[in-house]
Amino acid sequence: MGNNRGLAMNYNNIGIVYRKQKKYPEALEQFQMALLVHKEVNNKIGVGIAYDNISHMLLLDKRYDEALKYARKSNEIYRSGGVKRGAADSYHNIAEAYYNLEQYDSSIYYASEQLEISLKYDLAENIMIAAELLQKSYKATTVSYTHLTLPTIYSV
């Protein structure tokens, strides 16, 4: 069992290397292999990570409906397991998929969820990413958002 978890981690790490090299089909294949192994050993958080990575690759490949499916599965696992950073990441993938599907209200909702978690747990990079996606999503809508009160992230 331990060796299989190590094997899944190796697939995941190879996928990350491919992703950094912009070899997305190869990265996707490695993340799918990691998913199979994580499922085999019943490693739920590992399954969530694999779903999250697959979702990210599908977003890059402009397969937004598929990406959304995997991001939702990832989010469910992360939330049930109390993995806050993972939940924030998966909320981002959900919001990004909705943005690209031109469903801006849903994008705004899930990016707001990402921002809320990120602020609560001081996930600085995720705060920035969520804020950028919120800005993009609001700009794409025709709805005025001047009534919003944004939280003070850092005060001087």
N, C-alpha and C positions, 0 to 999 in steps of 0.2 A: 504494500500500500504506500509506504514512504517513497519507494522508488518511482511509483506512478505520479505522485505529487511532484517529485523532482522533474519528471519527464514533462508534466504539464507546465511547470515553471520554465523549463528550457524552451518549449514551444512558444510560450508567451514572450520570453526574452528575445528569441530569434525574430518573432513578429515585430517587436519594438525596433530591432535593428533594421529590418526591412522597411518599416514605416519611416524611420529617420532617413533612409536612403531613397525614399519616395517610390519604393517598389511595392505598391499597394496590393496588387493581386497576390504576391508572395506573402505579404504580411497577413492578409485576410486568411489565406490558407493555414498559416501557422496558428492564428487565433482560433480558427475552427478546430484544429487538431487539439489545442489546449482545452477547448470546450468539451470535446469528446472525452478526454482523459479526466477532467474535473467531474464530469457527470458520472463516469465509471467509478470513481472513488468517493462519490457523494460529497464533494467539497463545494458547499453552496456558495461561499464567498468567492471561490475560484471560478465557479460558473458565472457569477455576477460580473467579475472582472473580464472574463472572456466575452460575455454578452456586450459589455461596455466597449471593449476594443473592437469587436465586430461591428457594432453600431457606428463607431467612429470611422472605420474603413468604408462602410457603406455610404456614410455622409460624403466622404471624399470622392466616392464613385458616383455621386448624385443619384443614389438609389434610396430616396428619402422615405418612401413607405416602408421598405424593409428595415432601414435604420431605425425608424420609429418603433417598430415591433421589438427589435433587440434592446433598444434603450429602455422601453417600458419594462421588459423582463428584468433587465439589470437593476432598474430603479426599485422594483418590487423586492428583489433579493436584498439590496443594500438597506432599504428602509426596514425590512423585517429583521435584519441582522444588526441594525444600529450603526452602520458604516456611514458616517456623516459625509466624509469627503467623497466617497463613492456615490452617495445619493446626490450630492451637488453636481458631480460630473455627469451623472446620467440625466439629471434635470436639464443640464446644458444641451446634451445630445437631443433630448426630446424637443426643447425649444428651438434648436437649430434646424431640426427636421421640419417643424411646423413653419418656421420662417421661410425655408426654401419651398415649402408647399403653398406659400402665400396665405397661410392661416395665422395672421399676425396676432389676433387676440389670444390664441392658444400659445403662441411663441412668447408673448408678454407674460402670460400666466406662469409658464414653466421657468422662464428666465427669472421671474420674481421669486419663485420657490428656491431657485439656485442662489439668488442673492440673499434671501433670508437666512438660509443655512450657513452660507459663507460668512455673513456678518456675525452670526451667533457664535461660530467656532473660529473666527479670525482667520479665514482662509483667504489671504490677501490676493493671490493670483486669481482665484475663482470670483472674488468681488469684482475685480477689473473685467474679467471675461463676461460676467453676467451684466455688468453695467453697459459694456459695449454692445451686447446683443439686445438689451432693452432699448438702447438709443436707436439702433438700426431698425428694430421692430416698430417702435413708435413713429419713426420717420416714415416708414412704409405705410402707415395707416393715415386715414383722413381725420381721425379723431384727435381732438385737442387734448393735450395732457398737461396743460399749464396748471391744472388744479392739484396735481400730485405734490406731495410733500416727501421729498427724498430724505432718507436718514442721513444724519451727519456721520460720516465714516471715521474721519479723523478730525480732531479739533486742535487748534493751535493755541 
